[in-house]
């Protein structure tokens, strides 16, 4: 950053504060305030310090998220005034079942807001523009934390508050998640910009998270939460690597590189490890999360699980093809011969992330042991509330022979002689 450095760091700290507020809020009002508060600093980070099309990307990001937020606000106000609770306390509403007839509308309002933030196909179009135009730190925070707020909102609010509607819409969300997995991978495959390729890979990877959550079982929920962490580590590292090469070469086009592994061998090692982590290679963190999600999804809908598994193959295709063209594609051009390898500061940034990739991939038990109790309680809570808010069974239709005999109307004289 070379301009307005103080304002830049103020925006980053304000964004961090708003994100933390979303994650710790147990009050609908505070949740909504922090949820909307995130828009302002992210809008500034993209619009002031972004690329050539930064204004377009910032406005698109703002409008998409704002539309979904308005629907969520309407649903929050309905819960406050119409349920009789007259409180914004989230825990109170989690213990107060919502009538089955209204769950569909309220779930749709909450889920649409969170689906845009994830983003789920077809609400994803703002994400590639925001990623490409944002500065490196903005892309890292967007991929590492901000997108997880959509999946967090689904898991924390939309699905526990309206569990019956969530199960009714499960097929739709699982279908959209699988479409996003395949679509994101196919579009990433044809990109000529490294950063846009990584952006579309986020659409694909977050489809796995949504698929796991709507499996409504322990494997799917645990894998979904773990994959949120894995995606933040792997994709955040990829955006850092793209930012490092951009700061040296001032281009992100794949065609402008080739053979730079000979000039920057350390950079090439980090790039390969991070890409393999994003693919889901066994031994790295991406494999554990995706395998757990697919196992949970298979127990609920084998067809969706099998189709989603093809997304892993497609991820290998577009990531390995990109590595071959950028790192190993012939001799480096004269413009790339003078590139310097990673410095000490860049080592200090990437080494902890690579350590997490290997640590979570080879020994995920410590983090899974923290995730599983909460995931189990979440699954039990959703299933229990489904039983509470199921519509009452309809009375069986009476046969004509079983119908009660009609009662004759009494006359005034008959009423008069009754003792």
C-alpha positions as a Markdown table, in Angstrom:
| # | Residue | x | y | z |
|---|---|---|---|---|
| 1 | Unk | 0.0 | 0.0 | 0.0 |
| 2 | Unk | 1.4 | 3.4 | -1.0 |
| 3 | Unk | -1.6 | 5.7 | -0.6 |
| 4 | Unk | -3.9 | 6.4 | 2.4 |
| 5 | Unk | -2.1 | 3.8 | 4.4 |
| 6 | Unk | -3.7 | 4.8 | 7.7 |
| 7 | Unk | -7.2 | 4.7 | 6.3 |
| 8 | Unk | -6.4 | 1.3 | 4.8 |
| 9 | Unk | -5.4 | -0.2 | 8.1 |
| 10 | Unk | -8.4 | 1.5 | 9.8 |
| 11 | Unk | -10.7 | -0.2 | 7.3 |
| 12 | Unk | -9.1 | -3.6 | 7.9 |
| 13 | Unk | -9.4 | -3.3 | 11.7 |
| 14 | Unk | -13.0 | -2.1 | 11.4 |
| 15 | Unk | -13.8 | -5.0 | 9.2 |
| 16 | Unk | -12.2 | -7.4 | 11.7 |
| 17 | Unk | -14.3 | -5.9 | 14.5 |
| 18 | Unk | -17.5 | -6.3 | 12.5 |
| 19 | Unk | -16.7 | -9.9 | 11.6 |
| 20 | Unk | -16.0 | -10.8 | 15.2 |
| 21 | Unk | -19.2 | -9.1 | 16.2 |
| 22 | Unk | -21.2 | -11.4 | 13.8 |
| 23 | Unk | -19.6 | -14.5 | 15.3 |
| 24 | Unk | -20.2 | -13.7 | 18.9 |
| 25 | Unk | -23.6 | -12.0 | 18.7 |
| 26 | Unk | -26.5 | -13.7 | 20.6 |
| 27 | Unk | -28.9 | -10.9 | 19.8 |
| 28 | Unk | -30.6 | -10.5 | 16.4 |
| 29 | Unk | -30.3 | -6.7 | 16.5 |
| 30 | Unk | -26.5 | -6.8 | 17.2 |
| 31 | Unk | -26.1 | -9.6 | 14.6 |
| 32 | Unk | -27.8 | -7.4 | 11.9 |
| 33 | Unk | -25.8 | -4.3 | 12.9 |
| 34 | Unk | -22.5 | -6.1 | 12.6 |
| 35 | Unk | -23.6 | -7.9 | 9.5 |
| 36 | Unk | -24.3 | -4.6 | 7.8 |
| 37 | Unk | -21.3 | -3.0 | 9.3 |
| 38 | Unk | -19.0 | -5.4 | 7.3 |
| 39 | Unk | -20.2 | -3.8 | 4.1 |
| 40 | Unk | -18.7 | -0.4 | 4.7 |
| 41 | Unk | -15.0 | -1.3 | 5.2 |
| 42 | Unk | -15.0 | -4.0 | 2.6 |
| 43 | Unk | -16.6 | -1.6 | 0.1 |
| 44 | Unk | -13.8 | 0.9 | 0.9 |
| 45 | Unk | -11.0 | -1.7 | 0.6 |
| 46 | Unk | -12.2 | -2.7 | -2.8 |
| 47 | Unk | -13.3 | 0.7 | -4.1 |
| 48 | Unk | -10.3 | 2.7 | -2.9 |
| 49 | Unk | -7.3 | 0.3 | -3.1 |
| 50 | Unk | -8.6 | -2.1 | -5.7 |
| 51 | Unk | -7.8 | -2.7 | -9.4 |
| 52 | Unk | -8.9 | -0.9 | -12.6 |
| 53 | Unk | -12.6 | -2.0 | -12.2 |
| 54 | Unk | -12.7 | -1.5 | -8.5 |
| 55 | Unk | -15.8 | 0.8 | -8.4 |
| 56 | Unk | -17.9 | -1.7 | -10.4 |
| 57 | Unk | -16.8 | -4.6 | -8.2 |
| 58 | Unk | -17.4 | -2.6 | -5.0 |
| 59 | Unk | -20.9 | -1.5 | -5.9 |
| 60 | Unk | -21.8 | -5.0 | -7.1 |
| 61 | Unk | -20.6 | -6.5 | -3.8 |
| 62 | Unk | -22.5 | -3.9 | -1.8 |
| 63 | Unk | -25.8 | -4.2 | -3.7 |
| 64 | Unk | -25.9 | -8.0 | -3.7 |
| 65 | Unk | -25.3 | -8.3 | 0.0 |
| 66 | Unk | -27.6 | -5.4 | 0.8 |
| 67 | Unk | -30.6 | -7.0 | -1.0 |
| 68 | Unk | -30.3 | -10.2 | 1.0 |
| 69 | Unk | -29.8 | -8.3 | 4.2 |
| 70 | Unk | -33.1 | -6.4 | 3.8 |
| 71 | Unk | -35.0 | -9.7 | 3.6 |
| 72 | Unk | -33.3 | -11.0 | 6.7 |
| 73 | Unk | -34.3 | -7.8 | 8.5 |
| 74 | Unk | -37.9 | -8.3 | 7.6 |
| 75 | Unk | -37.7 | -11.9 | 9.0 |
| 76 | Unk | -36.1 | -10.7 | 12.2 |
| 77 | Unk | -38.9 | -8.1 | 12.8 |
| 78 | Unk | -41.5 | -10.7 | 12.1 |
| 79 | Unk | -39.9 | -13.0 | 14.8 |
| 80 | Unk | -39.9 | -10.1 | 17.2 |
| 81 | Unk | -43.5 | -8.9 | 16.8 |
| 82 | Unk | -45.5 | -12.0 | 15.7 |
| 83 | Unk | -44.1 | -14.8 | 17.9 |
| 84 | Unk | -45.1 | -13.1 | 21.1 |
| 85 | Unk | -41.5 | -13.3 | 22.5 |
| 86 | Unk | -40.9 | -9.6 | 21.9 |
| 87 | Unk | -37.1 | -10.0 | 22.3 |
| 88 | Unk | -34.2 | -10.1 | 19.9 |
| 89 | Unk | -32.4 | -12.8 | 22.0 |
| 90 | Unk | -31.4 | -15.6 | 19.6 |
| 91 | Unk | -31.4 | -18.3 | 22.3 |
| 92 | Unk | -35.0 | -17.5 | 23.3 |
| 93 | Unk | -36.1 | -17.9 | 19.7 |
| 94 | Unk | -34.2 | -21.1 | 19.3 |
| 95 | Unk | -36.3 | -22.6 | 22.1 |
| 96 | Unk | -39.6 | -21.3 | 20.7 |
| 97 | Unk | -40.8 | -23.3 | 17.7 |
| 98 | Unk | -42.2 | -21.4 | 14.7 |
| 99 | Unk | -45.4 | -22.6 | 13.2 |
| 100 | Unk | -44.9 | -25.0 | 10.2 |
| 101 | Unk | -47.0 | -22.8 | 7.8 |
| 102 | Unk | -44.7 | -19.8 | 8.3 |
| 103 | Unk | -41.3 | -21.6 | 8.3 |
| 104 | Unk | -40.9 | -21.7 | 4.6 |
| 105 | Unk | -41.1 | -17.9 | 4.1 |
| 106 | Unk | -38.9 | -17.1 | 7.1 |
| 107 | Unk | -36.3 | -19.7 | 6.1 |
| 108 | Unk | -36.3 | -18.3 | 2.6 |
| 109 | Unk | -35.6 | -14.8 | 3.8 |
| 110 | Unk | -32.7 | -15.8 | 6.1 |
| 111 | Unk | -31.3 | -18.4 | 3.7 |
| 112 | Unk | -31.2 | -16.1 | 0.7 |
| 113 | Unk | -29.2 | -13.5 | 2.7 |
| 114 | Unk | -26.7 | -16.2 | 3.7 |
| 115 | Unk | -26.7 | -17.8 | 0.3 |
| 116 | Unk | -25.6 | -14.6 | -1.3 |
| 117 | Unk | -22.7 | -14.2 | 1.2 |
| 118 | Unk | -21.4 | -17.8 | 0.7 |
| 119 | Unk | -22.0 | -17.5 | -2.3 |
| 120 | Unk | -24.2 | -20.3 | -3.6 |
| 121 | Unk | -24.9 | -20.7 | -7.3 |
| 122 | Unk | -26.5 | -18.7 | -8.9 |
| 123 | Unk | -25.8 | -15.8 | -6.5 |
| 124 | Unk | -22.0 | -16.1 | -7.0 |
| 125 | Unk | -21.4 | -13.5 | -9.7 |
| 126 | Unk | -20.2 | -10.8 | -7.3 |
| 127 | Unk | -17.4 | -12.9 | -5.9 |
| 128 | Unk | -15.0 | -13.2 | -8.9 |
| 129 | Unk | -15.1 | -9.4 | -9.5 |
| 130 | Unk | -14.6 | -8.6 | -5.8 |
| 131 | Unk | -11.7 | -11.0 | -5.5 |
| 132 | Unk | -9.9 | -9.9 | -8.7 |
| 133 | Unk | -10.3 | -6.2 | -8.0 |
| 134 | Unk | -9.6 | -6.3 | -4.2 |
| 135 | Unk | -6.0 | -5.8 | -2.9 |
| 136 | Unk | -4.3 | -8.9 | -1.6 |
| 137 | Unk | -5.3 | -8.4 | 2.0 |
| 138 | Unk | -8.9 | -7.8 | 1.0 |
| 139 | Unk | -8.9 | -11.1 | -1.0 |
| 140 | Unk | -7.4 | -13.0 | 1.8 |
| 141 | Unk | -9.9 | -11.8 | 4.4 |
| 142 | Unk | -12.8 | -12.2 | 1.9 |
| 143 | Unk | -11.8 | -15.8 | 1.2 |
| 144 | Unk | -10.6 | -16.7 | 4.7 |
| 145 | Unk | -13.3 | -15.3 | 6.9 |
| 146 | Unk | -16.0 | -13.2 | 5.1 |
| 147 | Unk | -17.4 | -16.0 | 3.0 |
| 148 | Unk | -17.7 | -18.3 | 6.0 |
| 149 | Unk | -20.3 | -15.9 | 7.5 |
| 150 | Unk | -22.8 | -17.2 | 5.0 |
| 151 | Unk | -22.3 | -20.8 | 6.0 |
| 152 | Unk | -22.1 | -19.8 | 9.7 |
| 153 | Unk | -25.5 | -18.0 | 9.3 |
| 154 | Unk | -27.1 | -21.1 | 7.8 |
| 155 | Unk | -25.8 | -23.3 | 10.6 |
| 156 | Unk | -26.3 | -20.8 | 13.4 |
| 157 | Unk | -29.7 | -19.3 | 12.5 |
| 158 | Unk | -31.5 | -20.4 | 9.4 |
| 159 | Unk | -31.4 | -24.1 | 9.9 |
| 160 | Unk | -32.0 | -24.3 | 13.7 |
| 161 | Unk | -34.7 | -21.7 | 13.7 |
| 162 | Unk | -36.7 | -23.3 | 10.9 |
| 163 | Unk | -35.6 | -26.9 | 10.8 |
| 164 | Unk | -38.7 | -28.3 | 9.0 |
| 165 | Unk | -38.4 | -25.8 | 6.2 |
| 166 | Unk | -34.7 | -26.5 | 6.0 |
| 167 | Unk | -35.3 | -30.2 | 5.5 |
| 168 | Unk | -38.0 | -29.3 | 2.9 |
| 169 | Unk | -35.5 | -27.2 | 1.0 |
| 170 | Unk | -32.6 | -29.6 | 1.6 |
| 171 | Unk | -32.9 | -31.1 | -1.9 |
| 172 | Unk | -32.8 | -27.7 | -3.5 |
| 173 | Unk | -29.7 | -26.5 | -1.6 |
| 174 | Unk | -27.9 | -29.8 | -2.2 |
| 175 | Unk | -28.6 | -29.5 | -5.9 |
| 176 | Unk | -27.4 | -25.9 | -6.0 |
| 177 | Unk | -24.3 | -26.9 | -4.0 |
| 178 | Unk | -23.4 | -29.7 | -6.5 |
| 179 | Unk | -24.1 | -27.3 | -9.5 |
| 180 | Unk | -21.8 | -24.8 | -7.9 |
| 181 | Unk | -19.1 | -27.4 | -7.4 |
| 182 | Unk | -19.1 | -28.4 | -11.0 |
| 183 | Unk | -19.8 | -25.0 | -12.5 |
| 184 | Unk | -17.1 | -23.3 | -10.4 |
| 185 | Unk | -14.5 | -25.9 | -11.5 |
| 186 | Unk | -15.4 | -25.7 | -15.2 |
| 187 | Unk | -15.3 | -21.9 | -15.3 |
| 188 | Unk | -12.0 | -21.9 | -13.3 |
| 189 | Unk | -10.6 | -24.2 | -16.0 |
| 190 | Unk | -10.8 | -21.6 | -18.7 |
| 191 | Unk | -9.5 | -18.6 | -16.9 |
| 192 | Unk | -6.4 | -16.8 | -18.1 |
| 193 | Unk | -6.0 | -14.8 | -14.8 |
| 194 | Unk | -4.5 | -16.7 | -11.9 |
| 195 | Unk | -6.5 | -14.7 | -9.3 |
| 196 | Unk | -9.8 | -15.2 | -11.1 |
| 197 | Unk | -9.1 | -18.9 | -11.3 |
| 198 | Unk | -8.6 | -19.1 | -7.5 |
| 199 | Unk | -11.8 | -17.0 | -7.1 |
| 200 | Unk | -13.9 | -19.5 | -9.0 |
| 201 | Unk | -12.3 | -22.3 | -7.1 |
| 202 | Unk | -13.8 | -20.7 | -4.0 |
| 203 | Unk | -17.3 | -21.1 | -5.5 |
| 204 | Unk | -16.5 | -24.8 | -6.1 |
| 205 | Unk | -15.0 | -25.5 | -2.6 |
| 206 | Unk | -17.8 | -23.7 | -0.7 |
| 207 | Unk | -20.3 | -25.8 | -2.5 |
| 208 | Unk | -18.8 | -28.8 | -0.5 |
| 209 | Unk | -19.5 | -27.0 | 2.7 |
| 210 | Unk | -23.2 | -26.3 | 1.9 |
| 211 | Unk | -23.5 | -30.0 | 0.7 |
| 212 | Unk | -22.2 | -31.2 | 4.1 |
| 213 | Unk | -24.5 | -28.9 | 6.2 |
| 214 | Unk | -27.7 | -30.0 | 4.3 |
| 215 | Unk | -26.8 | -33.7 | 4.8 |
| 216 | Unk | -28.2 | -33.2 | 8.4 |
| 217 | Unk | -25.8 | -35.8 | 9.9 |
| 218 | Unk | -22.7 | -35.7 | 12.1 |
| 219 | Unk | -20.3 | -36.5 | 9.3 |
| 220 | Unk | -21.6 | -33.8 | 7.0 |
| 221 | Unk | -21.8 | -31.2 | 9.7 |
| 222 | Unk | -18.3 | -31.9 | 11.1 |
| 223 | Unk | -16.8 | -32.0 | 7.6 |
| 224 | Unk | -18.5 | -28.8 | 6.7 |
| 225 | Unk | -17.1 | -26.9 | 9.6 |
| 226 | Unk | -13.7 | -28.4 | 9.1 |
| 227 | Unk | -13.8 | -27.5 | 5.4 |
| 228 | Unk | -14.5 | -23.9 | 6.3 |
| 229 | Unk | -11.2 | -23.8 | 8.2 |
| 230 | Unk | -9.4 | -25.7 | 5.4 |
| 231 | Unk | -10.7 | -23.4 | 2.7 |
| 232 | Unk | -9.6 | -20.3 | 4.7 |
| 233 | Unk | -6.1 | -21.8 | 5.1 |
| 234 | Unk | -5.6 | -23.0 | 1.5 |
| 235 | Unk | -7.3 | -20.3 | -0.5 |
| 236 | Unk | -6.0 | -17.6 | 1.7 |
| 237 | Unk | -2.5 | -18.9 | 1.1 |
| 238 | Unk | -3.2 | -19.0 | -2.7 |
| 239 | Unk | -4.2 | -15.4 | -2.7 |
| 240 | Unk | -1.1 | -14.4 | -0.7 |
| 241 | Unk | 1.0 | -16.3 | -3.3 |
| 242 | Unk | -0.7 | -14.6 | -6.2 |
| 243 | Unk | -0.2 | -11.2 | -4.5 |
| 244 | Unk | 3.5 | -12.0 | -4.0 |
| 245 | Unk | 4.1 | -12.7 | -7.7 |
| 246 | Unk | 1.9 | -9.8 | -8.7 |
| 247 | Unk | 4.0 | -7.4 | -6.6 |
| 248 | Unk | 7.1 | -8.5 | -8.6 |
| 249 | Unk | 5.7 | -8.9 | -12.1 |
| 250 | Unk | 2.6 | -6.6 | -12.0 |
| 251 | Unk | 0.6 | -9.1 | -14.0 |
| 252 | Unk | -1.6 | -12.1 | -13.1 |
| 253 | Unk | -2.0 | -13.4 | -16.6 |
| 254 | Unk | -1.0 | -17.1 | -16.9 |
| 255 | Unk | 0.4 | -16.4 | -20.4 |
| 256 | Unk | 2.9 | -13.9 | -19.0 |
| 257 | Unk | 4.6 | -16.6 | -16.9 |
| 258 | Unk | 6.3 | -19.9 | -17.7 |
| 259 | Unk | 9.2 | -21.7 | -16.3 |
| 260 | Unk | 9.6 | -19.4 | -13.2 |
| 261 | Unk | 10.3 | -22.4 | -11.0 |
| 262 | Unk | 13.9 | -22.2 | -12.3 |
| 263 | Unk | 14.1 | -18.5 | -11.2 |
| 264 | Unk | 12.0 | -18.8 | -8.0 |
| 265 | Unk | 12.4 | -22.4 | -6.7 |
| 266 | Unk | 11.2 | -21.7 | -3.1 |
| 267 | Unk | 8.2 | -19.8 | -4.4 |
| 268 | Unk | 7.5 | -22.8 | -6.6 |
| 269 | Unk | 7.6 | -25.2 | -3.7 |
| 270 | Unk | 5.1 | -23.2 | -1.7 |
| 271 | Unk | 2.8 | -22.7 | -4.7 |
| 272 | Unk | 2.8 | -26.5 | -5.4 |
| 273 | Unk | 2.0 | -27.5 | -1.8 |
| 274 | Unk | -0.8 | -24.9 | -1.5 |
| 275 | Unk | -2.3 | -25.9 | -4.8 |
| 276 | Unk | -2.2 | -29.6 | -3.8 |
| 277 | Unk | -3.9 | -28.7 | -0.6 |
| 278 | Unk | -6.6 | -26.9 | -2.5 |
| 279 | Unk | -7.1 | -29.9 | -4.7 |
| 280 | Unk | -7.6 | -32.2 | -1.7 |
| 281 | Unk | -4.5 | -34.4 | -2.0 |
| 282 | Unk | -4.4 | -37.1 | 0.8 |
| 283 | Unk | -2.0 | -36.0 | 3.5 |
| 284 | Unk | -3.1 | -32.4 | 3.2 |
| 285 | Unk | -6.0 | -30.6 | 4.9 |
| 286 | Unk | -8.3 | -30.4 | 1.9 |
| 287 | Unk | -8.7 | -34.1 | 1.7 |
| 288 | Unk | -10.0 | -34.6 | 5.3 |
| 289 | Unk | -12.8 | -32.1 | 4.9 |
| 290 | Unk | -13.9 | -33.1 | 1.5 |
| 291 | Unk | -13.8 | -36.9 | 2.3 |
| 292 | Unk | -15.9 | -36.3 | 5.5 |
| 293 | Unk | -18.4 | -34.2 | 3.6 |
| 294 | Unk | -18.8 | -36.7 | 0.8 |
| 295 | Unk | -19.2 | -39.5 | 3.3 |
| 296 | Unk | -22.0 | -37.6 | 5.1 |
| 297 | Unk | -23.7 | -36.6 | 1.8 |
| 298 | Unk | -23.6 | -40.2 | 0.5 |
| 299 | Unk | -25.6 | -41.4 | 3.5 |
| 300 | Unk | -28.3 | -38.8 | 2.7 |
| 301 | Unk | -28.2 | -38.7 | -1.2 |
| 302 | Unk | -25.7 | -41.0 | -3.0 |
| 303 | Unk | -26.4 | -39.4 | -6.4 |
| 304 | Unk | -25.3 | -35.9 | -5.2 |
| 305 | Unk | -22.3 | -37.3 | -3.4 |
| 306 | Unk | -21.1 | -39.1 | -6.6 |
| 307 | Unk | -21.6 | -36.0 | -8.8 |
| 308 | Unk | -19.8 | -33.8 | -6.2 |
| 309 | Unk | -16.9 | -36.2 | -6.1 |
| 310 | Unk | -16.2 | -35.4 | -9.8 |
| 311 | Unk | -15.5 | -31.8 | -8.6 |
| 312 | Unk | -12.3 | -33.1 | -6.9 |
| 313 | Unk | -11.2 | -34.5 | -10.3 |
| 314 | Unk | -12.0 | -31.2 | -12.0 |
| 315 | Unk | -10.1 | -29.3 | -9.3 |
| 316 | Unk | -7.0 | -31.4 | -10.0 |
| 317 | Unk | -7.3 | -30.6 | -13.7 |
| 318 | Unk | -7.5 | -26.8 | -13.5 |
| 319 | Unk | -5.0 | -26.4 | -10.6 |
| 320 | Unk | -2.3 | -28.8 | -12.1 |
| 321 | Unk | -2.8 | -27.3 | -15.6 |
| 322 | Unk | -2.2 | -23.8 | -14.1 |
| 323 | Unk | 0.9 | -24.9 | -12.2 |
| 324 | Unk | 2.3 | -26.5 | -15.4 |
| 325 | Unk | 1.9 | -23.3 | -17.4 |
| 326 | Unk | 3.1 | -20.9 | -14.7 |
| 327 | Unk | 5.9 | -22.8 | -13.1 |
| 328 | Unk | 7.1 | -25.4 | -15.5 |
| 329 | Unk | 6.1 | -24.3 | -19.0 |
| 330 | Unk | 9.4 | -24.1 | -20.8 |
| 331 | Unk | 12.2 | -21.6 | -20.3 |
| 332 | Unk | 11.4 | -18.4 | -18.4 |
| 333 | Unk | 10.9 | -15.3 | -20.6 |
| 334 | Unk | 13.4 | -12.4 | -20.3 |
| 335 | Unk | 10.9 | -10.4 | -18.3 |
| 336 | Unk | 10.9 | -13.2 | -15.6 |
| 337 | Unk | 14.6 | -13.8 | -15.4 |
| 338 | Unk | 15.2 | -11.0 | -12.9 |
| 339 | Unk | 12.5 | -12.1 | -10.4 |
| 340 | Unk | 13.7 | -12.5 | -6.9 |
| 341 | Unk | 12.7 | -15.4 | -4.7 |
| 342 | Unk | 10.8 | -15.2 | -1.5 |
| 343 | Unk | 12.1 | -13.0 | 1.3 |
| 344 | Unk | 12.2 | -13.5 | 5.1 |
| 345 | Unk | 8.8 | -11.7 | 5.6 |
| 346 | Unk | 7.1 | -13.9 | 3.0 |
| 347 | Unk | 8.6 | -17.0 | 4.5 |
| 348 | Unk | 7.2 | -16.0 | 7.9 |
| 349 | Unk | 3.7 | -15.6 | 6.3 |
| 350 | Unk | 3.6 | -18.8 | 4.4 |
| 351 | Unk | 5.4 | -21.3 | 6.7 |
| 352 | Unk | 2.6 | -21.3 | 9.4 |
| 353 | Unk | 0.0 | -21.8 | 6.7 |
| 354 | Unk | 1.8 | -24.7 | 5.1 |
| 355 | Unk | 2.4 | -26.2 | 8.6 |
| 356 | Unk | -1.4 | -26.1 | 9.1 |
| 357 | Unk | -2.0 | -27.8 | 5.8 |
| 358 | Unk | 0.2 | -30.7 | 6.8 |
| 359 | Unk | -1.0 | -30.7 | 10.4 |
| 360 | Unk | -4.7 | -30.8 | 9.6 |
| 361 | Unk | -4.1 | -33.3 | 6.8 |
| 362 | Unk | -2.0 | -35.8 | 8.8 |
| 363 | Unk | -3.5 | -35.5 | 12.3 |
| 364 | Unk | -6.9 | -33.7 | 12.2 |
| 365 | Unk | -8.0 | -35.3 | 15.5 |
| 366 | Unk | -7.4 | -32.2 | 17.7 |
| 367 | Unk | -9.6 | -29.9 | 15.7 |
| 368 | Unk | -12.2 | -32.6 | 14.9 |
| 369 | Unk | -12.5 | -33.4 | 18.7 |
| 370 | Unk | -13.5 | -29.8 | 19.2 |
| 371 | Unk | -15.9 | -29.7 | 16.2 |
| 372 | Unk | -17.7 | -33.0 | 16.8 |
| 373 | Unk | -19.4 | -32.3 | 20.1 |
| 374 | Unk | -20.9 | -29.0 | 18.8 |
| 375 | Unk | -21.8 | -30.6 | 15.5 |
| 376 | Unk | -23.5 | -33.5 | 17.2 |
| 377 | Unk | -25.5 | -31.1 | 19.5 |
| 378 | Unk | -26.5 | -29.1 | 16.4 |
| 379 | Unk | -27.7 | -32.2 | 14.5 |
| 380 | Unk | -29.7 | -33.3 | 17.6 |
| 381 | Unk | -31.1 | -29.8 | 18.1 |
| 382 | Unk | -32.3 | -29.6 | 14.5 |
| 383 | Unk | -33.8 | -33.0 | 14.5 |
| 384 | Unk | -35.5 | -32.5 | 17.8 |
| 385 | Unk | -37.1 | -29.2 | 16.7 |
| 386 | Unk | -38.3 | -30.8 | 13.5 |
| 387 | Unk | -40.4 | -33.2 | 15.7 |
| 388 | Unk | -41.8 | -30.3 | 17.7 |
| 389 | Unk | -43.0 | -28.2 | 14.8 |
| 390 | Unk | -44.4 | -30.9 | 12.5 |
| 391 | Unk | -47.9 | -30.1 | 11.4 |
| 392 | Unk | -50.6 | -32.1 | 13.3 |
| 393 | Unk | -51.8 | -35.2 | 11.5 |
| 394 | Unk | -54.9 | -34.8 | 9.5 |
| 395 | Unk | -58.0 | -36.6 | 10.8 |
| 396 | Unk | -58.8 | -39.7 | 8.7 |
| 397 | Unk | -61.7 | -39.3 | 6.3 |
| 398 | Unk | -64.9 | -40.9 | 7.5 |
| 399 | Unk | -66.7 | -43.4 | 5.4 |
| 400 | Unk | -70.3 | -42.8 | 4.6 |
| 401 | Unk | -71.4 | -45.8 | 6.7 |
| 402 | Unk | -69.4 | -44.4 | 9.7 |
| 403 | Unk | -70.8 | -40.9 | 9.5 |
| 404 | Unk | -73.0 | -39.9 | 12.5 |
| 405 | Unk | -76.7 | -39.7 | 11.9 |
| 406 | Unk | -78.0 | -36.1 | 11.5 |
| 407 | Unk | -79.6 | -34.6 | 14.5 |
| 408 | Unk | -83.2 | -33.4 | 14.0 |
| 409 | Unk | -83.9 | -29.8 | 14.8 |
| 410 | Unk | -86.1 | -29.3 | 17.8 |
| 411 | Unk | -89.2 | -27.2 | 17.7 |
| 412 | Unk | -90.1 | -24.6 | 20.3 |
| 413 | Unk | -92.7 | -26.9 | 21.8 |
| 414 | Unk | -90.3 | -29.7 | 22.3 |
| 415 | Unk | -87.9 | -27.4 | 24.1 |
| 416 | Unk | -90.6 | -26.1 | 26.3 |
| 417 | Unk | -91.6 | -29.6 | 27.7 |
| 418 | Unk | -88.1 | -30.6 | 28.6 |
| 419 | Unk | -87.7 | -31.0 | 32.4 |
